[in-house]
Structures are given as C-alpha cells and as structure tokens.
Amino acid sequence: MKLVLVFLVVFVSLSVSAQELNCQVSVVSNPALDVSTVEKEIFQELEQKVFELMNGTSWTQAEFEVEERINCIMQISITAIPSTGNYEANLQVQSTRPAFNTTYNSTLFNFLDEDVQFSFQRNAQLLFTENQFTSNLTSILAFYAYYLIGLDADTFSLKGGRSYLNQAQNIVTLAQNGGGAGWRASEKGRRNRYWLIENALQELFEPLRVCFYEYHRNGIDQLYNDQDKARQAIYESLQKLLPVNSARPGSVNLLNFLQAKLNELKGIYKDADQRQKSDVVNLLKRLDPANSSKYQEILE
C-alpha cells in the first residue's frame, strides 16, 4: 500500500510540472507559391515537429507549473522553396505575460524575422542539444525560446532573465558558422537575431531592461489596485528609455518594445486625465518620432 501511495505522489508531482512554453505553432505558405500536395503534407509535419520541440523541451532547470507557462505564438510563413527540402520563410514570434489579479495578457514581444532559411525532410527530428549547432531551424527556434524566457523573467525580477539571454547569445555564436542568415552583425541593418541579443546584453541597454521590469511589476501588475498610481509608474519606467534612445535611436529592441505596447498604452491612458495623457504622448513621440501620429491617438 505504501508503494502505491509513493507511486501516486510521484505521478502527481510529475503531472503538475510542465515545460516553460505554451507555444501555438502554425506553418503557412505564400499564396503565390505553387505548393504541391506533398509539400503541404510536409508543412503539416513541420508544424507538428516545431510544436513538439517548443513545448516538449525543458529549456531551463526551473520548474514551471502548467499555469506558469509562457504563452507564445510562432507562425512560419514559407516564402520560397529554392530546392526540394530547402525553404525560405518569415517567422512571426509573439509572447504575452499575464497581469496580476486579472485575466488581461500584456504583449511582451512581437517580432517579424525575415531571415529564416532552413532544410526539412519528412521524418526529420528537431532536437536541441546545448552548446551544439545541429541545424539552422533548430537554432532559430531555440534562440527564440531562450529569448522569450529571458524577457518574461525580466518582467518578474530585475534583470532576472540574464542567464536565459546568455543562452540565446551562445546559440547566435554557434550558428554564425552555419551559413544561415540573421546571425551576423552586418545583416538586415541591425534588425535581426544578432542585434536583438547583442543589444539586450549590452550595458548601454540596461535601462531598457529596468524599464521592462518596472513597467510590468509597478505598472501593469498594479492596474487592478490603483490605476492612477500604475499609470504614473508606467510613465516613470518609460522615462528610463531616454538615454537608450539618445545613444541608439531607432534600435530594434527599443522600437519593438514601444510598438508592442502601443495598443496597450492607448487602453491604459484612455481614462487618464489630460495632463497624464499629454505627458506620456510627448515622451513616446521623443522615443519613437516615426510613429508620432499613432501615439497622438492616445489624446483622442
């Protein structure tokens, strides 16, 4: 009887633990592509294999409960098939984080990677091995897994995602000899995987990571309790981005953060007083002048 009870305890403890990601995956193709029935079947298999890799891999040593998993979306859009089994694609990556004591989910990351090149054959296995380059596709997926986990951790603990971001940087280093695009400093005008992680770990960008923490912990997580106080905390967190913008205006990390938060900020400041609205709009226009007209909508 004792053995049965021990087995049940072990079984229950295993069943309530989970991997870090709750990732929705889809693989689609450009309507202009002439895709055969066989290719469509391969895309379906690819979708399943990516799903299994993202959701079935234990990316860290941390223990996550099912409800603690990071909700994210990956959509692979096939844009070209240069040869049989070789593909070019765009990858849309998005992740969200729950706001404390509410059902609201705040977007942390929303990025279109246009440098996805990979090979995939039927019955191929996608397996991630730490400190090894196995394939370009696996490296891309693993990079974003660690990047999303790192961003999420940064919102709960001040710069708490460093170890995961270091893992993402290690993947970039290993992949640079693999021949795929998106891994090098000289590509895509500083809008690629190399610069996402290079910037994230630079001392110059530490105010962005501080902002990331304070925006969510002191702002988003407090909206249920005191909206005026939360709005002020959000405004103060955004002010920390000014030195980053002065040193690296238009950086991919800064603009990605601001654009991911645009609709959220509209909602948060919808019922704010005019002074709060004006202050945050003026600040956002300084940080991202190219989208001034969008931020102006907060005042409407």
Secondary structure, DSSP 4 states (H G I P E B T S, - for coil): -HHHHHHHHHHHHHHHEE-SEEEEEEEEE-TTS---HHHHHHHHHHHHHHHHHHHH---SSS-EEGGGSEEEEEEEEEEEEEETTEEEEEEEEEEEEEPTTSS-EEEEEEEEEEEEEEE--TT------TT----HHHHHHHHHHHHHHHHHHHHHSTTTTHHHHHHHHHHHHHHTTS--TTSSTTSGGG-SHHHHHHHHHSGGGHHHHHHHHHIIIIIGGGTTT-HHHHHHHHHHHHHTTHHHHHHSTT-HHHHHHHHHHHHHHHHHTTTS-HHHHHHHHHHHHHH-GGGHHHHHGGG-
